Amino acid sequence: MKTSRRVQRMERHHKRNRHHVELNIVALMDIFTLLVFFLLVNVSSDVSLPNAKSIKLPESVAENKPKETLILIVGDKDIVLGGRKVADVASVIGSKSDLIVALKTELELQARMLVRKTNPDGTPVNGEITIMGDKEIPYRLLKKIMVTCTQAQYGNIKLAVTQKSEAKGKG
């Protein structure tokens, strides 16, 4: 079978431009080494709290490092649990009850989603929660939030703070 002129021209062109492509294994090994090092450093690093620019955390000289827990963010307008808005700060402060129903419902939902552990005697272990609130929030708001957390079986409550440097703390 006779081939067309176009096919013959393409075959000649491909024969002339045929190169051997070599793979540089050393460069790939360097890249993978850096990738593994980056992953090891980031996985073993300390727990970082979400960055909420509108919240100015109080300062402390506490030495304890934070653990991975459920995070409740209290801003000047909203109360946010796990990235979802739960309640308005103004309506919570205005209510006479110490219990925030919407927050309790959301905390109970979060508790059901997590596998809850029990103590050796069979009683449930209190859940851990970190409250990340502005240093200017009123105490009665913080009290309502903490009462709601304990009612929802989140009795291990931690407050997020900014670690004060030693020079700042002594002066």
C-alpha positions in Angstrom: 0.0 0.0 0.0 1.4 3.3 -1.0 1.5 6.1 1.5 0.6 9.7 0.7 3.1 12.4 0.4 1.9 14.1 3.6 2.4 10.9 5.6 5.9 10.5 4.1 6.8 14.1 5.0 5.6 13.6 8.6 7.6 10.4 8.9 10.8 12.2 7.8 10.1 15.1 10.1 9.7 12.8 13.1 12.8 10.8 12.3 14.9 14.0 12.2 13.5 15.4 15.5 13.6 12.3 17.5 15.5 13.0 20.7 16.2 10.9 23.7 14.6 12.5 26.7 16.4 11.8 29.9 14.9 12.1 33.4 17.0 13.9 35.9 16.5 11.7 39.0 18.7 13.8 41.2 16.5 16.9 40.9 13.4 14.8 41.6 15.0 13.3 44.7 15.8 16.8 45.9 12.2 17.9 45.4 10.8 14.9 47.2 13.2 15.3 50.1 12.1 18.9 50.5 8.5 17.9 50.3 8.9 15.2 53.0 10.8 17.6 55.2 8.1 20.2 54.8 5.3 17.7 55.7 7.2 16.4 58.7 7.7 19.9 60.1 4.1 21.0 59.5 2.5 17.8 60.9 4.6 17.9 64.1 4.1 21.6 64.7 2.0 23.1 67.5 -1.7 23.5 67.2 -2.6 26.8 65.6 -5.9 28.6 66.3 -7.8 30.1 63.4 -6.9 33.6 62.5 -9.7 36.0 63.4 -8.5 39.5 62.6 -11.3 41.2 64.5 -10.5 39.5 67.7 -7.7 40.7 70.0 -6.8 37.9 72.4 -5.8 38.7 76.0 -2.1 38.2 76.9 -0.8 35.6 79.3 2.5 34.1 80.4 1.0 30.6 80.4 3.4 27.8 79.5 0.9 25.2 78.4 0.6 24.6 74.7 -2.9 24.3 73.1 -4.3 20.9 72.0 -6.6 20.2 69.1 -10.1 20.9 70.4 -13.4 22.4 69.2 -13.0 26.1 68.8 -15.7 28.7 69.7 -15.0 32.2 68.4 -16.7 35.1 70.2 -16.5 38.4 68.2 -18.1 41.7 68.8 -21.2 40.7 66.8 -21.3 36.9 66.4 -20.7 33.7 68.2 -19.2 31.1 65.8 -18.7 27.4 66.5 -16.6 25.4 64.0 -17.0 28.0 61.3 -20.8 28.3 61.6 -22.5 31.3 63.1 -24.5 30.2 66.1 -25.9 33.3 67.7 -25.7 37.1 67.8 -23.8 38.7 70.7 -26.4 41.4 71.2 -29.3 39.0 71.6 -27.3 36.7 74.0 -26.4 39.7 76.2 -30.0 40.9 76.1 -31.5 37.6 77.1 -32.2 36.9 80.8 -31.4 33.2 80.7 -27.8 32.0 81.3 -28.3 29.3 78.7 -27.7 30.0 75.0 -30.1 27.4 73.4 -28.7 27.7 69.8 -25.1 27.2 71.1 -26.2 24.2 73.3 -27.9 22.6 70.3 -24.9 23.0 68.1 -22.5 21.7 70.8 -24.7 18.6 71.3 -24.7 18.1 67.5 -20.9 18.3 67.5 -20.7 15.9 70.4 -22.8 13.3 68.5 -20.6 13.6 65.5 -17.5 12.9 67.6 -16.9 9.5 69.3 -17.2 10.3 73.0 -15.0 8.4 75.4 -16.0 7.1 78.8 -14.2 6.9 82.1 -13.3 3.5 83.6 -16.5 3.8 85.8 -18.7 4.3 82.7 -19.4 8.0 83.1 -18.9 10.1 79.9 -15.7 12.2 79.6 -16.3 15.9 79.4 -15.5 17.3 76.0 -12.8 19.9 75.5 -13.6 23.3 73.9 -11.4 26.4 73.4 -13.1 29.8 73.6 -11.4 32.3 71.5 -12.8 35.6 72.6 -11.9 39.3 72.3 -10.4 40.6 75.5 -13.1 43.3 75.5 -16.1 41.0 75.7 -18.3 41.5 78.8 -17.9 39.0 81.6 -21.6 38.2 81.7 -21.4 37.0 78.0 -18.4 34.8 78.8 -20.3 33.4 81.8 -23.3 32.5 79.6 -21.1 30.8 77.1 -19.3 28.8 79.8 -22.6 27.8 81.5 -23.9 26.6 78.1 -20.7 24.6 77.4 -20.9 22.8 80.7 -24.6 22.1 80.2 -23.7 20.5 76.8 -21.1 18.2 78.5 -18.1 20.4 77.4 -16.7 20.8 80.9 -13.1 21.1 80.0 -13.1 24.8 78.9 -9.9 26.6 77.8 -9.5 30.2 76.9 -7.3 31.2 74.0 -4.7 33.8 74.8 -1.6 35.4 73.2 1.6 34.4 74.9 3.3 37.4 76.4 7.1 37.5 75.9 9.3 37.3 79.0 10.6 40.9 78.6 7.0 42.2 78.3 5.8 40.2 81.3 8.5 41.5 83.7 8.3 45.2 82.8 
